[in-house]
Amino acid sequence: MPSAFHSLRLPLKRRRKSKNRRSLSHPKLHKSKNHLAGGGGGDPSFHLKSSASASSRTSGCLVQPLGNLLLSASPRANLRDASLGTLRQLTDELILDVLGLLPARDLTALSAASKALYVVASHDPLWRPLVLDELGGRFDFAGTWRATYIAAVSGGRASLPTRVPDIRGFYSDYLFQSWLCANMEMRHEWLARDNIERRRGLSVEQFIANFEEPNIPVLLEGCLDTWPALQKWTAEYLLDVSAGKEFAVGPVSMTLDRYFQYADKVQEERPLYLFDAKFAEKVPEMGRDYEVPEYFREDLFSVLGEERPDYRWVIIGPAGSGSSFHVDPNSTSAWNAIIRGAKKWVMFPPEVVPPGVHPSADGAEVTSPVSIMEWFMNFYSACKTWEKRPIECVCRAGEVVFVPNGWWHLVINLEDSIAITQNYVSRRNLLNVLDFLKKPNASELVSGTKDRVNLHDKFRAAIEAAHPGMINQVELEAQQKAAARKKRASFWDSAVDANTGGFKFSF
């Protein structure tokens, strides 16, 4: 690694666009014995993971942040510009976009053309889609995606060179940032804030009145104590009961043994996340090892039977994996129960879009930072000055987070973690769900079902058949509550209106 990490550039932008789901200011950095110190805005130190030294022996150590160029013996000598030829006029992001169109054979050939092209063509995120597209989930992870691909095409033999070429003086904020996000620890200040309400022993009526009805998150303690999964779900147990079964992992399917091998070795910016909606059907033992907490047992989508949208998932991931900011599908509420590990949660109410997140007007697309770590590095501190600050917590094994409908939330695993989550519809958010399902662009917004266009009509008809009069009753209650709120507002208006004999301030 370089001896000093001073980034003196303007903010670097990296954005990711997703449906229904790279912008970053590069931190000011310098290296000391065991940490990277952050500059801008009085930010505290960046601490590197203990595994960072191992990853720095690969291509990660070939790149330094651009600000270091000003401190080098030859401030104008950037190997990038000298060795890329006419390609130097392109941004690093654009060069990577072009190289991302190439097959592995061409990438390998290109890496032999010059030292700079070796650095760029060895950028590990370029090799991840090559492995996943060509091998699916049937790969044995070899520490990096490039090494994994080479080992796979060479019959499993480790054919990487024993020594990385001696390349010095390549400066790039964009490439370095990816390495940094993969190798830095979460800062203490990002974990310290815990302002969610924590409750134990709530009655269902108290939960509805204090949290579900007003649409407020809560962390529930003690309601998983009877789950067999808390004691049984070790890696060995899950490998045994799921032998031969494949689970959804990003764009591919993998057996648990392959995924655990990957999770044990991976050190990347956005680790693959096991997120499977059919786990209980594939492995019935897993479905029998938990039960829905009593607070969430009214689930009106169940009237659709097998036509209901996907609603429950097992979630497994290494430290650093997680979900970037999103709103849960179909305007449902959700609960997330931790069986192993710990998760950091950041949640914003529906009317507050998180900093750095840009949803389209129709809600079909969301542009956000490339990785969760990027968001913490560049946008977390902005929330300190907001009137409506996010609700945050660290949820640990045996605890449950209630996520009300419409709330933006980000989740990152602080440890290797296993969780179960379910989305549901109760009387409290029934009207929200019906309104969402009949939006003009429902075919783009609705998820988890093949019949997106007709889901509203099917759901409404099934509710009327199973619970006659429920929708009318819920609509009436909503109208009465709206009238009561309007009446309270009207009273206050008259109380402060000078024309009614009250008082009124003016400036």
VENMOUR-V602205 format. One record per backbone hydrogen bond with DSSP energy under -1.0 kcal/mol. CO is the residue of the C=O (numbers start at 1). NH is the residue of the N-H. If there is no record, write none. Layout:
CO|NH / CO|NH
//
This chain:
12|24 / 16|368 / 18|366 / 22|15 / 28|39 / 30|37 / 35|32 / 36|46 / 39|42 / 40|43 / 46|36 / 47|185 / 49|52 / 51|55 / 52|56 / 54|57 / 55|58 / 58|61 / 59|62 / 64|172 / 65|68 / 66|69 / 67|70 / 68|71 / 74|77 / 76|78 / 78|82 / 79|83 / 80|84 / 84|87 / 85|88 / 86|89 / 87|90 / 91|95 / 92|96 / 93|97 / 94|98 / 95|99 / 96|100 / 98|101 / 99|102 / 103|107 / 104|108 / 105|109 / 106|110 / 107|111 / 109|112 / 110|113 / 114|118 / 115|119 / 116|120 / 117|121 / 118|122 / 120|123 / 123|126 / 124|127 / 127|131 / 128|132 / 129|133 / 130|134 / 131|135 / 132|136 / 135|138 / 137|139 / 144|148 / 145|149 / 146|150 / 147|151 / 148|152 / 149|153 / 150|154 / 151|156 / 152|155 / 157|159 / 165|167 / 169|79 / 170|64 / 172|176 / 173|177 / 174|178 / 175|179 / 176|180 / 177|181 / 178|182 / 179|183 / 180|184 / 183|49 / 188|191 / 188|192 / 197|219 / 199|221 / 203|207 / 204|208 / 205|209 / 206|210 / 207|211 / 207|212 / 208|213 / 211|216 / 218|402 / 219|199 / 220|400 / 224|227 / 228|231 / 228|232 / 229|233 / 232|234 / 234|238 / 235|239 / 236|240 / 237|241 / 238|242 / 242|245 / 247|254 / 248|275 / 249|252 / 252|249 / 254|247 / 255|259 / 256|260 / 257|261 / 258|262 / 259|263 / 260|264 / 261|265 / 262|266 / 273|250 / 274|316 / 276|314 / 278|282 / 279|283 / 283|286 / 283|287 / 284|288 / 289|229 / 293|296 / 297|299 / 299|302 / 300|303 / 301|304 / 302|305 / 304|307 / 305|308 / 311|423 / 313|421 / 314|276 / 315|419 / 316|274 / 317|417 / 318|321 / 321|413 / 323|411 / 326|409 / 329|332 / 333|424 / 334|403 / 335|422 / 336|401 / 337|420 / 338|398 / 340|418 / 341|397 / 342|414 / 342|415 / 343|395 / 344|412 / 345|393 / 346|410 / 347|391 / 348|408 / 349|352 / 354|357 / 358|367 / 360|363 / 364|20 / 365|360 / 366|18 / 367|358 / 368|16 / 371|375 / 372|376 / 373|377 / 374|378 / 375|379 / 375|380 / 380|383 / 381|384 / 382|385 / 383|386 / 391|347 / 392|196 / 393|345 / 395|343 / 396|399 / 399|338 / 400|220 / 401|336 / 403|334 / 404|407 / 408|348 / 409|326 / 410|346 / 411|323 / 412|344 / 413|320 / 417|317 / 418|339 / 418|340 / 419|315 / 420|337 / 421|313 / 422|335 / 424|333 / 425|300 / 429|433 / 430|434 / 431|435 / 432|436 / 433|437 / 436|439 / 439|442 / 441|444 / 441|445 / 442|446 / 448|310 / 450|452 / 454|458 / 455|459 / 456|460 / 457|461 / 458|462 / 459|463 / 460|464 / 461|465 / 462|466 / 463|467 / 467|470 / 469|473 / 470|474 / 471|475 / 472|476 / 473|477 / 474|478 / 475|479 / 476|480 / 477|481 / 478|482 / 479|483 / 480|484 / 481|485 / 482|486 / 483|487 / 484|488 / 485|489 / 486|490 / 487|491 / 488|492 / 489|493 / 490|494 / 491|495 / 492|496 / 495|503 / 497|500 / 497|502 / 498|501
//
